[in-house]
Amino acid sequence: MEGNHICLSEKIDSLSEKSLAILTFALSGFANFGAAGSIVAMLSEMVPERKRLIQGLMMKALVGATMVNLLNGAIVALFI
């Protein structure tokens, strides 16, 4: 570790197998701004008259998707 930099590979190596499995499920979802932007663009092209509505709902969808991703991690934790 140099200065204030954190070596991510060292941190990952220190996690248990169970933690890695939970993180994999919790973080591998569509709750990110890139995916949300793609969805807004596609839906806006399909239904241009509802573009404002789609844009307004996207932040709620991101929060909901984040909650689902975290719930997936919690469910995996129960079974591992």
N, C-alpha and C positions, 0 to 999 in steps of 0.2 A: 504494500500500500504506500503510495507516494503522496506526501503532503496530506491534503484533505480529501483526496479521491478515494472512493470505495471500490474495491475490486469485486464486481458482481459474481464472478465465478467462485470466489472464496465464500461468499455468502450463500450461494446456492448449494455448494458442497457441504455446508454446515447444517442444511435442513434434512429432516428425516424423510424417509420414503413416503410416509403418510402425509406429511406436510406438502411434499411436492405433488402428490396426487390431488389433494384438496385444492391447491393453488392452480393446477392445470385445469380443473373443471371450473373453478370460480372465475378464472381470467380468460377462458376461451369462449367468448360469446360475442354478440353483436352490439354490445353496449359501448360503442366508441364513436367519436365524431366523424371518422372517415366513412364508416358504414351508414351512419345516419345521413350524411350528406349525399351518399349514393342513393339511398332510399328516397330522400326528398326530391332529388333530381328525376329519378325514374317516375315517381308518382305524379310529379308536377307536369311531366311530359304527357303522361297518360290522361290526366284530368286537369288541364291548365286553369279552368275556372275555379278550382278549389286549392290553388297554390297557397294562398294565405292561411287557410285552415290547416293544410298539411304542415306548413312551417310552424304554426302555433302549437301543434300537437307533438312536434318532434322532441322537445325538451322533456315533456311528460313521458314519452316513449323511452327516452334514454334513461330516465330515472327508473322506470319500470323494468327495463332490460337489465340494469345494474342490480336491482333487487333480485331478479330471477337468477342472474349469474351467482350472486352470493348464496342464494337458496340452494342452487346446484352444489356448491361447495359444501354447504351444511349437510345435505343429503348424502354426499359421498363420505363425509366424516362419520356419519352414522353406520355405514356399511363396511368401512375399512377397519 
